[in-house]
Amino acid sequence: MLIRMQGISKIYKMGTHTVNALVGADLDVEANEYMALMGPSGSGKTTFMNIIGCLDTPTSGRYELAGQIVTELGDDTLAYIRNKEIGFVFQTFNLLPRATAFENVELPLIYGGVDGKRRRERVWKSLETVGLADRASHRPTELSGGQRQRVAIARALVNQPSIILADEPTGNLDSRAGEEIMSVFQMLNEQGNTLIVVTHDESVAAHANRRVRLRDGAIESDTGRSSDAQVTR
């Protein structure tokens, strides 16, 4: 099991008020799954995404990722896991504007201390995977929105992570560019990558094999799992 989350709760203190963002959520994800995490505003999906991505920690519960109990780890180890085990793709691309596509993709490897020759090999491989090797020297302003998102996907891939975690990856794209990005995700999943896409868009979720819906901090439904089981609460 790649991800095992048991009884995940998250409580935020806001002055005299408490907000139960997540309430005892359980989730298992196998390697090579393609999952859409859905829910309306306030459902808890952003909080759940942040916990999966080790950007936040639960108030209670147990999270195990690739055999490590994440909920028992310190900040430095969590930072290492974020860099090595999780590739992030954001709605706003989060590219450095003055850096080339090559340099943007290279950044996680620099942070990870990978030597120069291996860095170059892995950056070229990632750019080739998303079809942008011929744009390696271009800066973000010289690329279309869809190309910028493909650079972001190449950056997410470059450390060969256990999971690619995408947050509304087509939110800033037109429909044609959005479909191109979803085709890239489909290809990556077919190559063996595990994808979790956080979205409110039904057309984006339709590309995933599994759909998990949250409401009021709890998992409301879980359909399309590889075991063919379907859970509805």
C-alpha positions in Angstrom: 0.0 0.0 0.0 1.5 3.3 -1.0 -0.8 5.5 1.2 -2.6 4.5 4.3 -4.5 7.1 6.2 -6.5 6.2 9.3 -8.7 8.4 11.4 -7.3 11.6 10.0 -8.7 14.7 11.7 -7.7 18.3 11.5 -8.9 21.0 13.9 -8.1 24.7 13.4 -8.4 27.2 16.2 -9.8 30.6 15.1 -10.1 32.8 18.1 -12.8 31.3 20.3 -14.0 29.1 17.5 -12.8 25.7 16.3 -13.1 24.4 12.8 -13.2 20.7 12.1 -11.7 20.7 8.6 -11.4 16.9 8.6 -13.3 14.4 10.7 -11.8 10.8 11.0 -11.1 10.3 7.3 -9.7 7.0 6.1 -8.0 6.5 2.8 -5.9 3.8 1.1 -4.1 4.4 -2.2 -2.3 1.7 -4.1 0.7 2.4 -6.3 -0.2 3.3 -9.9 -3.7 4.5 -9.0 -5.2 7.6 -10.7 -7.5 9.3 -8.2 -9.5 12.5 -8.3 -10.1 14.1 -4.9 -13.3 16.2 -5.1 -15.6 18.2 -3.0 -17.3 21.6 -2.7 -15.7 24.6 -1.1 -15.3 24.0 2.6 -15.4 20.2 2.2 -11.9 19.7 3.5 -10.2 18.7 0.2 -7.5 21.3 0.4 -6.7 20.3 4.0 -6.6 16.7 2.9 -4.4 17.5 0.0 -2.0 19.4 2.2 -1.7 16.5 4.6 -1.2 14.0 1.8 1.6 16.3 0.5 3.2 16.7 3.9 2.5 20.4 3.8 0.4 20.1 7.0 0.1 17.6 9.8 -3.2 16.1 11.1 -4.4 16.9 14.6 -5.0 13.2 15.1 -4.8 10.0 13.1 -2.1 8.0 11.4 -0.6 8.6 7.9 1.7 6.1 6.4 3.5 6.9 3.0 5.6 4.4 1.2 6.2 2.5 4.5 7.0 5.5 6.6 4.8 6.7 9.4 4.6 10.4 8.4 2.7 11.5 11.5 5.8 10.6 13.6 8.3 12.5 11.6 10.0 15.9 12.3 10.1 18.9 10.0 13.4 18.2 8.4 12.4 14.6 7.4 9.0 15.9 6.2 10.8 18.4 4.0 13.0 15.6 2.5 9.9 13.5 1.8 8.2 16.5 0.1 11.2 16.9 -2.2 11.8 13.2 -2.9 8.5 11.3 -2.6 5.9 13.9 -3.8 5.9 15.8 -7.1 3.6 18.9 -6.9 1.7 20.5 -9.8 -0.2 23.7 -9.0 -2.9 25.7 -10.7 -0.6 28.7 -11.0 2.4 26.8 -12.3 4.8 28.3 -9.7 7.7 28.7 -12.1 10.6 31.1 -11.6 10.0 33.8 -14.2 13.6 34.5 -15.0 14.7 30.9 -15.2 14.5 28.7 -18.3 12.3 25.7 -18.5 15.5 23.6 -18.0 16.4 25.5 -14.9 12.9 25.3 -13.4 12.8 21.6 -13.8 16.4 21.3 -12.4 15.5 23.0 -9.1 14.3 20.0 -7.0 17.5 18.1 -8.0 19.7 21.0 -6.8 17.9 21.0 -3.5 18.3 17.3 -3.3 22.1 17.5 -3.9 22.1 15.5 -7.1 25.4 15.9 -9.0 25.6 17.8 -12.3 25.7 15.0 -14.8 22.8 13.1 -13.3 20.8 16.4 -13.0 21.2 17.1 -16.7 20.2 13.6 -17.7 17.1 13.6 -15.5 16.0 17.1 -16.6 16.3 16.2 -20.3 14.3 12.9 -19.7 11.5 14.8 -17.8 11.3 17.5 -20.5 11.2 14.8 -23.2 8.4 12.9 -21.4 6.2 16.0 -21.5 7.2 16.9 -25.1 9.1 20.1 -24.3 12.8 19.2 -24.9 12.8 21.8 -27.8 11.6 24.5 -25.3 14.3 23.9 -22.7 15.9 27.3 -23.1 12.7 29.2 -23.1 11.5 31.3 -20.1 7.9 31.1 -18.8 6.9 34.3 -20.6 7.9 32.7 -23.9 5.6 29.7 -23.3 1.9 29.2 -23.6 -0.1 28.3 -20.5 -0.3 24.7 -21.5 3.5 24.6 -22.0 4.1 26.2 -18.7 2.0 23.6 -17.0 3.9 20.9 -18.8 7.2 22.4 -17.5 5.6 22.2 -14.0 4.8 18.5 -14.6 8.3 17.8 -15.8 9.6 19.5 -12.5 7.2 17.2 -10.5 8.6 14.2 -12.3 12.3 14.9 -12.1 12.8 13.4 -8.7 11.0 10.2 -9.7 8.4 10.6 -6.9 6.1 8.1 -5.4 3.1 10.4 -6.0 2.3 13.2 -8.3 -0.1 15.6 -6.5 -1.9 18.1 -8.8 -4.1 20.9 -7.4 -6.6 22.1 -10.0 -4.0 21.6 -12.7 -6.2 22.9 -15.5 -7.8 25.8 -13.6 -5.8 28.5 -15.4 -6.0 26.9 -18.9 -8.5 27.0 -21.8 -10.3 23.8 -22.6 -7.9 22.7 -25.3 -4.8 23.2 -23.2 -6.6 21.5 -20.3 -7.3 18.4 -22.4 -3.6 18.3 -23.4 -2.6 18.4 -19.8 -5.1 15.6 -18.9 -3.6 13.5 -21.8 -0.2 14.0 -20.3 -1.5 12.7 -16.9 -3.1 9.7 -18.6 0.2 8.9 -20.3 2.1 9.2 -17.0 -0.4 6.9 -15.2 0.0 4.3 -18.0 3.8 4.5 -17.5 3.2 3.5 -13.8 3.0 6.8 -12.0 0.5 7.3 -9.1 -1.6 10.5 -9.6 -3.9 12.3 -7.2 -5.7 15.3 -8.8 -7.6 17.7 -6.6 -10.4 19.3 -8.5 -14.0 20.5 -8.4 -14.3 20.0 -12.2 -16.2 16.9 -13.2 -14.6 16.8 -16.6 -11.2 16.7 -15.1 -12.3 14.0 -12.6 -13.7 11.9 -15.4 -10.1 11.1 -16.5 -9.3 9.4 -13.2 -10.0 5.8 -12.5 -11.1 6.5 -9.0 -13.1 9.4 -7.5 -13.1 10.3 -3.8 -15.6 12.9 -2.7 -15.4 14.8 0.6 -18.2 16.7 2.4 -18.0 18.5 5.7 -14.6 17.0 6.4 -15.5 13.4 5.8 -15.3 11.0 2.9 -18.8 10.9 1.4 -18.1 8.5 -1.4 -15.2 6.5 -2.9 -15.9 4.9 -6.3 -13.8 3.2 -9.0 -11.1 1.6 -6.8 -8.9 -0.9 -8.4 -10.5 -3.6 -6.2 -13.8 -2.7 -7.8 -15.2 -2.0 -4.4 -17.4 1.1 -4.0 -18.0 2.8 -0.7 -20.6 5.4 0.0 -21.4 7.0 3.3 
